[in-house]
Amino acid sequence: MGSFSIWHWLIVLVIVALIFGTKKLRNIGEDLGGAVKGFKKGMAEAGADGAKQPEAVTNSERVMDSDTIDVEAKEKKDV
């Protein structure tokens, strides 16, 4: 009762195709596929270069800009 059957999904697909048109849906699919391929290629190149993974930065190692103010927040205690 909570899940949709195949007929529900087919009706939704037909409605989406009628609203957007098949050409626009095809273009969106091609763009999405190209983006995924580019991401995978970039990840493979980063791994092949032997790039070092960034390590955790401690407070003493942070580089501050002239516009950055570094403060510590402390909990207020009722007296």
MODELLER restraints for C-alpha pairs under 7 A, 6 or more apart:
rsr = mdl.restraints
at = mdl.atoms
